[in-house]
Amino acid sequence: MPLETLDRSPPPFFKQGPSALSQLVFFSALALFLMVADARFQIVQPLRAVIATVLYPAQWLALQPVQMVQTGLGYLTDLKTARVTEEAARVKLAEQSQRAGQVEQLLLENERLRQLLGLRERLQVASVAAQVLYDATDPYSRRVVIGKGQLQGIEPGSPVMDESGVLGQVTRVYPFVSEITLLIDREQVIPVMNTRTGTRAVAYGDPSPRGGMMELRYMAVTEDVKEGDLLATSGVDGVYPPGLPVARVVSVDRRSDTSFTRIQCAPLASCRA
């Protein structure tokens, strides 16, 4: 048989379709089209909803052991925390009960001493709530302006407090607003007492223009002053009622070349003008 008469084409079973590169380009373009169409028109969202609905029971069953373990661990942790909190509450309640008994006893003794000495009762100071509006215009002072004035009964020289302690003193009063000089102002002075030792002293404002501290001056190096001591008003000036929290000692520098101690204090009130 001549060779020219042979059919060289492959059998139908082995016939090749489009090339691999053509298939890659086609399916890549199709995938890209479906991604863009789904992102813009949400065409696959119904299919996702059906698949999520069908798989939800399996997911729920798979998560149950994990949730049970987490619930058990959370219960044990909460139980331990509750026991610790209960024990701390019992201790605190016992301390408060003891302090309450001591306070009642001290009040009774104080009342007896006042009766024996013929002293009058402590004056009840009227108070007015006010809001800080803005800082004063003087850049070399530490003053703020509040939204209460003469019409609301504010008087010059009145002490000013916030929720933490003494803030300053009213220095100027107008019909609708008042100006307060903060304790950290370099011109401000307040008599204080160390609540731990009972030592009386005088606290001055920070001499630096934008400082935020106070200083106890003229304290001898032998005075018992420690970091963390609480300073309260002594009441000797007749302006601030006694016992109001003022500041806390943050640093004590006893120098050998001087007979006075450099003591820095941080005000308890928010003196940030």
Salt bridges, closest charged atoms under 4 A:
ASP38 OD2 - ARG48 NH2 2.53
GLU86 OE2 - ARG90 NH2 2.99
GLU179 OE1 - ARG143 NH1 3.08
GLU179 OE1 - ARG172 NE 3.79
GLU215 OE1 - ARG217 NE 3.77
GLU215 OE2 - ARG262 NH1 3.72
ASP224 OD1 - ARG196 NH2 3.09
ASP229 OD1 - ARG196 NE 2.86
ASP253 OD2 - ARG255 NE 3.15
